[in-house]
Amino acid sequence: MPFFALSILDEYTHSHGGVWAMFLTCCCVLLIAFMRIHAGSGRRAKVAGHLREPSQHKTQPDNEVSGVGEKEDGDSGGEVATSSECVSTDKCNAISTDRPSKAELGLQILHDCREPNVDIVAVHGLGANPDYAWVWLPKNNPIGNCGYPDKPFNWLRELLPAKLSCRVLAFNYDSTWLSTSSAPQQRISNISDNLLESLQVIREMVTGRPLIFIGHSFGGNVIEQAIVSATRQGSEYRPIAESTVGVIFLGTPHRGSPAAKWGALIASLALPGFVSEDRLLKALEQQSDSLADRLRDFSHWLFSESVSVVCAFEQLATDYSSRAGLLGKFLSSKELIVPESSACIDGHRQISLHTDHLKINKFYGFEDPSFKLIYPHIARMAENAIETLKRRRNPLPVPTDERSTSGDLRKCLQTMRVRNPEDILSDIQRQKGERVGNTCEWILKQEKFSSWSAGKESRLLRIIGSPGIGKTMISMFLVQELKKKVERSPGKAFAFFFCDDKDQDRKTPIAILRSFIWQLLLQRIELFQHVQPDFEKHKNDRVFQDLFNDYSALWRIFQNIIMDKRIGKVFILIDALDECEISTRHILLRSIKKLCQPLPIATTENLKFLITCRPDIDDIEDELRSVGLGLRIDSADINNDLSEYIDTKVDELSRTKNYTTRIKNKVRDTLKREAGGTFLWASLMVAELGRPGVRMLHVEARLQNLPHGLEDTYAAILDQVPIENREAAYFILCFMVAARRPLRKSEIQAAYATWKTGAIQCGEDLEVYGDILSMCSSILYVGSGDNATLNFCH
């Protein structure tokens, strides 16, 4: 993707500031003025040809580094070497004058076969000549070396079908950005939409066939944009994204290229007689917002669909001086056009190729060193494609019920006495409410999350946020996303735990490990062998039950399970680790730290630990800050989510209370202004406004006296309790704080009645106290049903 020769001077402008920028701009202006005065239209065309890659409409020898005086025109009747005749054996240094076949704009079928297993689609870069985009030319053969093609060699056509059952297609488009004839006025979305439309047409009868993309340079950005567009709600192109099983990126500037801004500069300075299009170049500049947004959306899709991605980057600098016309005489250095930092997506496979940007997408045969590194990944994607799509389209639910087991395993699971995590999750969802709209999805687009979820190095991710900022809601969302990922991807397992310091069964390291083992054994029954010796030895006595109260034994079993290769990739999530009891938490923290340290242990490279916690918890910070990644959440991260949440809740409140439009808007605007980035505050205020006694005529007065901060909020809510009810409210709150576990409604009613009357009440006598819980309704959550428990809202 040669943007412009001046790109190699970019590093100097960074170090010398505006002086260099002004000097280089003047040089560009003088150069163009010289071109205008001393050159006719033919000469202008020739100079312009050196400012970009070869013309789309001229069959010019390759878009490799070429000499100024090289021939630019020719016919398209040349032959392309086939796999049986691609090697020159008699004349090692022979240079063929044959030219490759003329490329067709749009999707071009390079190879087809009967009932191929997969479609492979290649997309070339910016300013490329489609005739030569994927072709190795004999002029690039090393002098004195045999074994190279003696004719133009298209590796897509010749190498991929040799061993794979595939249809090979190339998407060719006019990517000219500076010309004396024409430069199409277009955005990247125009190109990607054309790609999607072309694919939809050509795959009309095979919409379910697996699809692999190969993108060189800007072509990779086009593929990203196409996928992002196809995954949008309501898109007619969604089957294309759903059928994609892999993407190969060859030198794609995911985060931009320093070369792009120089191309945009020369395009903007083009004089009459030149046609330019600099929007594509500007979109590829470093720090481009559109690039960052696209990469986040694309990373979200990669995680959700478990798509295999390989990012290749160049090791060698590219020399564009021979393409810069007169200015090239002043250029002697080289530059990496797309450095590793831009060419790679965090967490995904990275390959370093000993080549430059112009040759990173051209291979001379099976023995080409770069091809030998890239091909195994293409082959793996193709070989696993059918099974990948089968699992994606027919997900296998994660087992969550011990009744699906039998024999000793079932007895073992029952002995563990673990409450089904799905039931706990349902309780939390009823307490917190359902996720609103697209909230929480931003977490999947964070680079640290992508690096943790897809990479091999980062085993631990800590999501850190202040109280009430929405960490538990994010955890609930991630549980659903990770479950979907496991259900649609073979070789993955998942376990989760929500800590709660108000519930004895949810606040100890032993409870956490017991739940993890229970969940993982349900998903991988063959791993019961790691518990079976203890079970068979002690299954008829109390020793076996005691086993599940022994932290060391539980950790041994848990570690053996997750290190067993048969389990595959394991995702573990712990929400609110800071609510695990302090007295025993340190042993769990040390165990996690040891497990997640970057040690050369192949058996744990597939372990992924995710925890959420509050900031500045000393023991958690001390033990875990040195391992894994930390993702801190602040109000700026959740502002959009909070705004969407308030919109939804105020709509519900307005319907219930029959607000006028003015009152509804005032409530919404006030809550957004005063929320301070805290979901909990907003939810408490909505609950207060929704109480039966708060009528529409009271709303404006309430809005004028909203409390600030959680402590003031709780105090204000309690101040609203009528004086005659405060004694009862005080009893309820104290009783809940002192209880060892969450209490059922009937239990707290009985306790209150006994305290109030001095005698045990039951039956109709107890029903008198049925409404006492409403006294604290804004800060307590009461589940539905006779056996529902009470919980604090936070």
N, C-alpha and C positions, 0 to 999 in steps of 0.2 A: 504494500500500500504506500507507494511513494507519494508523499504529499507535496514536498517542494525541497529543492536542494538546500535552501537557506536554513533548513531545520537543524543542520549540524552546528550552527552558531548559537543555538538557543541557550546553551549553558553559559555562554559569555554574557548574554543579556541579563541573566539572573545575578551574576556577580558584579556587573558594572552598571546596572540600573538603566536609567533613562537615556544616558549618553549613547550607549550602544544602540538602543532602540531607535533613537533619532538618526544615528549614523546609517544604520541598515535601511531604514525607511528611505532616506535620501538616496542611497545606492539603488534601491529598487526603482525609485522615480526616475533617476538618471538613466538606468538601464532601459526602462520602457521608452523614455524619450529618445534614446539612441536608436532603439528598434524602430520607432516611428519615423525618424528623420532619414535614416540610412537604409531602411529596408522597404521593399515593396510588399505587396500582399503575399507573394510566394515566400519571401524571406521571413515575414511575420509568422506564417504558418509553420515554417521550419523551427523557429525559435520556440514558438508555443509548444511544439511537439516535444521539446526537451524539458518543458515545465510540468509535464504530466507523463503518465504512462502511455504507451502506444495507442493510437486512435482506435475506437471501437469499430470503425468502418473501414479500416485499412489493414490488410494482412501484413503486418510488420514483424520482423524477426524478434520474437520473444520480448518480454518486458523485464529482462535481466539488465544488468549494467551494460550499456552499449556505447559505442563510439559516436561522436558527433556526426561524422560523415556517413553513417551506415544507411543503407537503402531502406526506404520507408514504404514503398509500394510493391505490389505484386499480385498475382492471381491466387485463387484459392483451390487450385486443382492439384496441389501436392498430396502425397500419401503420408499416412501416419504408420509408424512401425507397429507391427503386431508382436505378440509375445514370442512367436517362433522365429521372427526375423529382426529382432530389435538390437542385436549385438553385432558390432563390426569386428570381424575376426581377421580379415586380411589387411586392412588399412587402419591401423590404430588411430591415426591422426586425421583421418578423412573427415572433411566438413561437408555435410549435405546441404544443398541449396533447396531441398524440398520444403514445402510449407505445410502446416497442418490443415485439416479440413476447415472450411468456413463455419464458424459458430452461428447458430441461430439464436436471435433474441428470444427470451422467454425460457421455458423449460425444454431442454433438449435431451432426448434419450441417447445416451452413449452406448449402452448395452442393455439388452433385454433377453430373457430366457423364459421358458415355459414354467409357469407357476413359481416364481421366485419367492423366497421366504421373507425378503426385506427389500424396501426401497432405500437407496443411498442417494442423497441429494447434496450436491456441492454448490457453494455460493462464493463467487470470486470477490476480490476487494475493490477499493475505490480507484478509479482511473485505469483499471486493468483492461487489456484487450482480451475479450473472451476467446479469441482464436488460440491464444497462447497461455491463458491463465493457468492451466494445469499441465502444460507440455514442457518436457525436458528437450532442449535443443542440442544437437551435436556440437555446436560451437562452444558449449560449456564443458565438453569432455576434457579432462586433464590431458596435457600433452604427454605422449609416450605411454599412455595406459590403454590397454585393450579392455573389452568387456562392457563398453558403453554403447548406447544406441547410435546407429549411423543415420537414423532418420528421426524426425520429430516424434516424441514418445509421450502419449497421454496415459499417465499411470492410472487414472480413474477407469479408463476403458480397458486397459490391458491387465492390470494387476489385481484389482478387486474381484472381477468375475472368475479369475483363474482358480480360486479356491472357495469362493462363497456363492451360494445360490441367491443372487441379487439382481435387481434392476438398478442401473446406474444412470443418474440424471444430473445435468448441470443447469443451474439457473443463470442465464446470461442477461445482463441488463446494461443499459448505456449509463456509465458512471463518469462520463466526462465532466470535469469541473472548470476547464479553461480551454478555449478553442477559438480559432478564427472562423469556424463554420457554425457550430452549434454546441450548446451545453444545456442539457435538459434542466428545466426549473423544477426541482423536486425536493421533497423531504424524505427522510429515512422511512417514514411510515408509508409513503407512496410506494417505495420499492418493496417493503415487506408485505404490503397488501397485494401487490402484483404476484409476489411469490405465493401467498396463500391462495389467491384465486386460481393461479396456474396449477397448484397442487390439487386443489379441489376438483378441477376439471379432469386432470389426467388420472386421478385416483377415484373417479366416480364409481367405478365398478369394484374397487378394492379398498374401500375406505378403512377397513380394519387391518390392513397390512402394516406390519411394523415399519417404522421410519427412523433412519439415522441421518443426521445432518453433519456436513463437513464445511466449515467456514474458514476462509482465509482472510485475515485482517478485517477490514470493514464488513466483509461478507458475514463474519461472525456476529457483528452488531445487528445486521439485517435479520439473521436467524433469531437472535434474542428478541428483537422487536416483533417479529412474526409470532413467536410463541406467546409473548405477553399479550398481544392483540387477540390471539386465538383463545386465550384462557379467560377473557373478560366475559362477564355474565351476558348471556344471550347471543354470543358470537356464533355465527354459522360455521366458523372454521374450527370449532372446538375439537371435532374428531381428529384433526391434524395434530394438535397438542397431545391429545389422549393416546395417539398411536406412536408418539415419539419415544424411543427407548434409549437413545444416546446422541451425544453431540461431541464432535471433535473440533476444537478451536486451534487454528494455526496462526499464531501471532495476532490475535484479536485484541484491540485496545479497549478492554472493558472499562478502564478508567481514563481513557484518552491518551493522546500522544503529543509530545512537545513539537513534533513536526507539523501538526495540523494548523497551528496559528500562523506559520509562515506561508502556508498555502492560501489561507484565508486572506492574508495581507496582500499577496501578489494578485489574487483574484479581485480584491476590492480596488486595486490601483490600475486594473486593466484599462487601456485606452480604447477609443473607438476603433473598430476592426476586430476586437476581441470580445468573445462572449464568455461570461463567467457565471458560476453558481457556487457561492461560498457557504451556503447554509449547511451542507453536509460536513464541510471542513470545520465550521464553528461548532457543530454538534460533537466533534471528536476532540475538541480542545480539552486539555487537562482541567479538572475541577468543573466540568460541565454538569449542570444540574440534571439535564435530560439523561446523560450517561449514568449518573448515580441512581436516579429513580428507576431506570430500566434494569440496571443490575440488581437492585433490591427486589423488584417484582419477579425477575427471572430466577433469582436465588430462592424466593418463596416457592415457585413452581418446582424447582429441582428438589427441594426438601419434601414437599407434599407428595410428589409422584415418584420419588426415589429414582430419578433419572441419572444414568451414568454419564459423567462428563470428563473429558480429558483436555487440558490446556497445555499446548506446546508453545514454547517461547524460544527466540533466537539467541544464540551465544555471540554471534559475530556482528560487528557494526556494518552498516550498509554504506557504500560509497555512491553518492548521487552526483558527484562533481561532473561526470561525463554527460549528465543529463541537463545540466544547468546552463547550457549555451555559453555565452561570453562570460557570465558570472562564474561559471565553473572553473575558469582559469585562476580565480582567486581563492578557491576552496580546496583544501588539501586534507582535511580531517574527515573522519567517518563518525557515524553515530548509530546507536541502537534506536531503531524507529519505534518499536514497541518493547519497552523494558519488561523484565519479569514481573515487577510490581503491578503493571497494568494488564499483562497478558494472562494472569492467573486469577481464578476465582477462589476465594478463601475456602479451605476445607476440601477442595476437589483435587483429583490427580493432576500432577504437574510433570511435564517432561521438558528437559533442556535439549535442544537440537543444535548440533555444531554446524550452523549455517547462518546466512543473513536473512533479512526480511523478504528479499526478492526470491530466494530459492527455498524458503521454508515450506512451500506448497508444491514443489516439483521434485519428483523422484525418478531416477533413471532405471530402476529395476528392483527385483527382489533383494538384491545385495546392497542397495542404497542404505547407508547407516541410519538415516533419519526414518526411512520407510520401515526398517526392521524394528524401530522403537514404536512407531505409530500403529502399524498393522495389527499386532496382537490385540490391541484395544478395540479396533474396528471389528476384528473377528469375534472377540468375546461378546461384544454388543449384538452382533448378528446371530451368533449361536444361541444366545439366551433370549433373543427377542420374542419368540413365540410364547415361551413359558412366562416371561415377564408380563406380557400383555394379558395372558390367561389369568394370572393372579391379580393383576390390576383390575380386570373386568369382573372377576369373580372372587372378591375378597373372602378370606376365611375368618370368621369372627374369633376374637381372642376369647378362649375359655374363661369363664368367670364363676362357674358353679361346680363345687366338688361332687355333686351328684352325677356329673358326666364321667366320673372315674369309677373304679371298682377295686375289689380285693384289698391288698395291704395298703396300696396308695390311698385309697379312700379312707380306710381306718386311720391312717397317719394324718391326713388332712383334717379329719374330724377331731382328732386328738389335739391338734394345734389350736383349736378354738379361735380361729380368726374370723372376725366379722367381714363379710364380703365388702371389699373396697368400693364396689359399684353402689352399694347401699349407702355407704358414707358419702360418696360423691353426690348421690341424689339428695341427701339431706342438706349438703352444702349448697347445692343448686337451688333448692327450695328456699333456703335461708338468704342467699345472696341475690337470687333472681337469675333468670336466663341471660345469657350474653346478648347484648344489643347489636344488631346490624353487623358491621364489619369490624367491630372493636377487637382489640388484641392481635389482629393479624399483622400489625407492624412488627411484632417481635420476631416473626419468621424472616423478615427482610433485613435484620441487623447482621452486619458482617461477622460479629463475634458469635452470634448464634449459628450462622452458616459454617464458620470455621469449626465450631464445636461439633455440630451434628454430622458433618461430612468428612472432616479431617481425621487423621490417625493420631496426631500429636496431643490434641486437647481432649482429655478425658472428663474434665470437670468444668462446668459452667455455673457460676453463682449469679443469680439475678437479685440485685440488691435494691430495696426501695423503702421509703418511709412508711409509717403506719397509715393505712387508709388509701394508699395510692393505687391499689388494685392488683397486688401480687397474686392473691389467691384466685382472682378471676382469670389472670393470665395463666396460672397453673391449671385451672380447669380447662381452659382452651387448649393448652399444650397436651393435656391428657387425651383429649379427643383427637388432636392431630397426630400424636404419636401412636395411638391405637389404630387409626386409619392407615398409618404408614406400615405398621406391623402386619395388619390384616391384608395389605396389598403387596407385601414384599416377603418372599420366602427368606428364611434364615435370619429372622429378627424376633426379639422378645422384648417385653416391656412390663415394668412394675412401678407402682406409685404409692405414695403415702402422704396424707395430709395431717400434719401435727396439730394438736390442740391442747394447750396447757390446762384447759378446763375439763379435760376428759382423760381419766387415768389410762384408758385403753389406747390413747393416741398421743402419749407424750413421753414414752420411754424408748431407749434404743432397742430393748428386747422386743417391744411391740412392733417397731419398724422392721427389724430383721425377720421376725416371725411372718409378717405380712408379705415381705418380699419372697421368702422361700415358698410360701403357700401359692402365690401368684405364678412364680416361675415353674413350679412343679406341675401346675395345671396346664401350662403351655408346652412343657417338654417332659412328658411322663417318663421318658427313658432316663431322665436324670434323677429319678427316685433312687437310683443305685447309690447316690451320695448320702442318703438318709437310711437306706435299707439295713445296713449292718447294725446301726443303733436300734432300729425298729425291731429287728428279729431277735436281738439280744435281750431287749427289755420290754417288749410289747405287752406282756401280761403283768407287769408290775408298775409301781409308781415312778420308777427311775426314768422311764421314757417320757412321762409327762413333765418331770423335772428338767429333762433335756431342753425343753422349749422355754425354760426360764433361766437358762445358762447362756450368758452372752458369748463366752468363748466358743462354746459348742455351736451356737447359731452362726457366729461369724465364720467358723471353719466350714460349715455346710454351705453357707451362702457363697463363700469364696470358691469352693470347689465347683459349685454349680456354674458361676459366671465364667470360670476359667476353662470349663469343658468346651472343647471346640464345637461340639454338636449344637450348642445353644445359639451360635452365630453372634450377631450384633445385639447387644443388650442395652436398652435405655432404662435408666433408673431416675425417678423424679421424687424429690422430697420437698413438700411445701411447708413454709414456716418453720424451718429448722430451729430458729431462735425460740420456738415454743416447746421444744424438747427439753425435759427437765434438766436444769443446770448441773445437779449433783452427779448425773451419770453421762451427760452429753459428751464429756471430754474423751471417753473411750471410743465412742462412735466417730468423733472428729479425727482422732489419731488413726483409726482404721481406714477411714476414707482417704486421708492424706497419703498414707502408705500405698493404698491401692491406686491412687490417681497420679502418683509421682511419675515423671517422664523417664521411667526405667526401660531398658531394652528387653521387655518381657512381651513376646509375641502373643502370649495367651490373653493379655488384657488390652490389646490394641483396639478391640471392638467394644470395649466398655464405655458407656456414656452416662456420666452422673450429672444431674441437674438439680440444684437446690435453690430455694428462694429464702431470703431472710431480710431482717431489718439491718440498717447500717450500724456500724460502730458497736457491734457485739464482740467484746474483747476476745473471748476464747475462740469464736468462729474465725475472726480475722487473724488471730495469731497462728492458728493451725492451717488455714486454707489459703491465705493470701499468696503463698509462694507456689501454689499448684493451680493449673488450669487458668481459666479466664473469668474476669469479673465484669458483669454488665450492669451498670448502675442506671436505675430509672429515675428520672426527675419529672417535674410537671410539664416540661416542654415535650417530653416523649408521649405523654398521655392526653395532651390537650384536645386533640381531635376526638379521641375516644370519649373523653369526659363530656365534650360538647354534644356528641351523638347520644350519649347516655341521658343527658339532661333533656335533650329534645324529646326523646322517646318517653321518658317518665313524666314530663310535663304534659305531653299529649294524653297519656293515660289519666293523669290527675285532672286535666281539663274535662275529659269525658265523664269522669266519675262525679266531679263537683259542678259540672255544667258552667264552667267559667265563660265569661265573655272573652272576645278576642283580645281586648285591651288588658284584662287581668292575666290571661294566659301569656301574652307577650312579656308583661312585666315580671311575672314569676320566672319565666325562662331567662330573661336577660339578667335579672338579679342573681339568680343561682349561678349562672356562668361567670358573672363578674366577681362573686364572692367566694367561689368554691376553692380557690387557691390550689388547684391541682390535686384535690382530694376527693376520691369517689365516696369515701365513707361520709364525709360532711354533706355532700350532695344527697346521698341516700337518706341520711337522717333528717335533713330538712324536708325532703319530699314526704317522708313518713309523718313528720309533724304536721305538715299542711294537709295531709290526707286523713288525719284523725277525724272521727265523726263529729266532734264538737267544733271543729274549725270551719266556719262558713265563709262564703265568698266575701262577705262584708268585713271579715276579720283579716283577710289576706294582706292587704296593703299595710296595715299596722304591723303585722308580723314581719313583713319584708323590711320594714324600716328599723327593726330591732334584731336583726339576725346576729347570732353569736359568731365570734371568730376563733378558729382553732377548735380542736376536738375537746379539750378540757372545758372551755367555755360552752361548747355545744352541749355536752352532757349536763353541765350545771344548769343551763337554760332549760333543758328538757325536764330535769327534775324539779325545777322551780315551777313548772307548769302543773305539777301534781297538786290537786286541791289539798288544803290543810287537813281535812278530815280523812284523807287517804294516805297521808305521808307515813304514818306508822306502819301501815300494811306494806307500802312500797319498800320501806326500809327493811322490814323483815324478809321480804322476797329476795331483795338484792343480797343481803347478808347471807341468807340461807344458800343461795346459788353459789356465792363465792366460796363458802365453806364446804360445799358438797364435793365428794371424791369423784363423782361422775355427773354428767348431765342428768337432771331430774325430769321425770315424766310429769305431765300436768296433774294427774291424780295424786302423785306423791306430794307435790308442793301444796296442793289444796288440803290434803290431809294434815300435813305438818302445820300449815297456817291455822287450820281449824282447831287442832290440838293445842297450839300455843295460845289461841284466842280464848278458848273455852275451858282449858284445863282438863278436857276429857277427849277420848278418842271418838271421832265422828265417822259415820259411814252412811251409805244409802242416801235418802232424801236430805238428811241433816247436812251431808257433805255438799250436796248440790247448791246449797245457799252460797257457798264460796266459789262458785264456778266462774265468776267474772272478775275475780281479784287480779288476774294477770293483765287485764287491760290497763291497770294503773301504770304499768311500765312498758306499754306496748311499743313505744318508739325505740327503745334500746334493747328490747328482748325480742327474740324470734320464737314463735310458738308454732310447731309443726301441726299438721292436720292429723286427725285420728285420736282414739282414746289413749294409745300408747306413745303418742308423740312427745318428744322431749323439748325442754326449754334451753335456749342458748342466747348468750349475749350477741348482739349484732357484730361485735368485734372484740 
